[in-house]
Amino acid sequence: MAAHESVGHETVGHETAGHETVGHETAGDETWDAARCAEEWGVKPQTWLGYVSRAQAPAALPASDGARRWSPAEVRAFPRPGVGRSRTGAGPEARALLSAMEQVAARIADLREEQRRLLVEGRERGLEISPMARALDISRQTAYAWLKD
């Protein structure tokens, strides 16, 4: 980690392992550059900046000099996106939407079963495949495959 020394009212940061770390003069907290944040999350700096641009990582701290810096505590606490991790959009609204999707999928599965049942019934009554497939809005190949099952 970087060492800090106070000089008057400003805090001066020192580079360590190629990452600059600067302390806030008011709070005495250190801040990280994009490369250090990326290292913390185990991603490349470009990936980190992509996460920031999509609000999947904490926003940079306000700075008068335009330098993009982050609070280490915020970086560590922010729910990191990626495989096996909760994404920013996985809140209650997203869970409700996913639940609605699951309900639709269940209804579609029920309708698909009804299509199969009607197809078998039509076959038993001697109907031809082509008009049944058209009526069920399926291909003839699908109709033949379902009748084999």
N, C-alpha and C positions, 0 to 999 in steps of 0.2 A: 504494500500500500504506500501511498505517497506521504511524505513528511510535510508538515506545515509550520511556518513560522510567522508570527505576527510582527508587522513593521508599522508602527503608528496605528492608524485606524484600518489599514487594509490587511488582508490575509494573502500571503503569497504561496502559490502551489509549486510543487516540484514534480518533475516527471519520474515515473517509476514504470518499468517494463513497457515503455513506449506509450503509456496512457497518462494524460495530464489530469491531475486531480486538484481542484481549487476549492478553497473553503469560503463559505459565506461570511462576510465580516460581521453581520448582525447576529446570526444564529450560531456561528461557529461550526456549521455542518459542512461536510465536504460535498462536492458535486462531481459528477462523472461526465465524460464526453461520450459520444456515440460508440466508439470502439470499446470503451470499458463496459458500457451497458450491454453491448452485444456479447462480450466475453462472459458476463454474468449469466446471460440467458443461453449461452452455448450456440450462438448464431453468428453469422457474418454481419459486419456493420451495415451493409446494404439491406439485409433482412430486417435488422433492428429499425432502420429508418422507414422501411415499408410498413412495419407494425405501427410505428408512431403515426405515419400519414393516414392509416386506416383506424386510428384510435384503438388499436389492439395492444398498445403500450402507453405508459404515461406520457403526457405532453411535456415538452421541455419547459424548464423554469423560465420565467420572464427575465430578460437580460437587456440592459441598455446598450451593450456593445455588439448585439446580434449573435453572440456565441450561443450555440445550443448546448445546454447543460441539463443534467437530470439529478434528482435527489436519489441517492442510493437506496434509502428506505422505501421510496415509492417504487423504484425499479424492482426491488426484492418482493414487495407486497402485491404488486399488480398481477392478476391472473394471466399467466403466459399462454398465448395461443399455440396450437400445434397438436401433433398426434398425441392422443391420450390426455389432453388437457382441456379444461373448460374455456371456451371462447368467450369473448366479450358479449356476444349476443345470446348467450345461453342463460338468460334471466327468466323470470316468470312468464313474460310475454312469449318468448321463444319456445318455452316448454309447452305453453298452451297451444301455440301454432303446431308444434310437432304432434301433440295429442290429437288435434283436429285432423292432421294428415293421417295418423294411424287409424282414426275412425273411418275416414274415407276409404283407405286401403281395405279395411275389413268389409265395408259395404261393397266395394268392387269385387272382392273375393266371393262374397255371397252371390252377387249378380253373375259372376263367371260360373259358379256352380249351377245356377238356374239355367244359364245358357246351355251348359252341358246336358242337364236333365231334359230340356226341351229338344235338343238335338237327338238324343237317344229316343225320346218319344216319337219324334218325327220319323226317324229311321224305322221304328217298329210299325208305324202306320204306312210305311211305303213311300214317304216323300223322297224326292231326289235331293242330292247333296247341294247342288248349286243354288236352288232357291232358298234352302235352309240357311246356307252360309251367308247369302245376301241378307236375309231377314235378321240373322243374328249379328250381322256386321263383322264377320270373321272370314278368313280365307278358306277356300276349299281344302287346302292342305291342313289347316288347323282342324277343320271339321273331321277330316279323315283320321287325323292323329287322336282326336278326342274319342272317336268311335272305337279305336283300337284299345284304348285304356280300359 
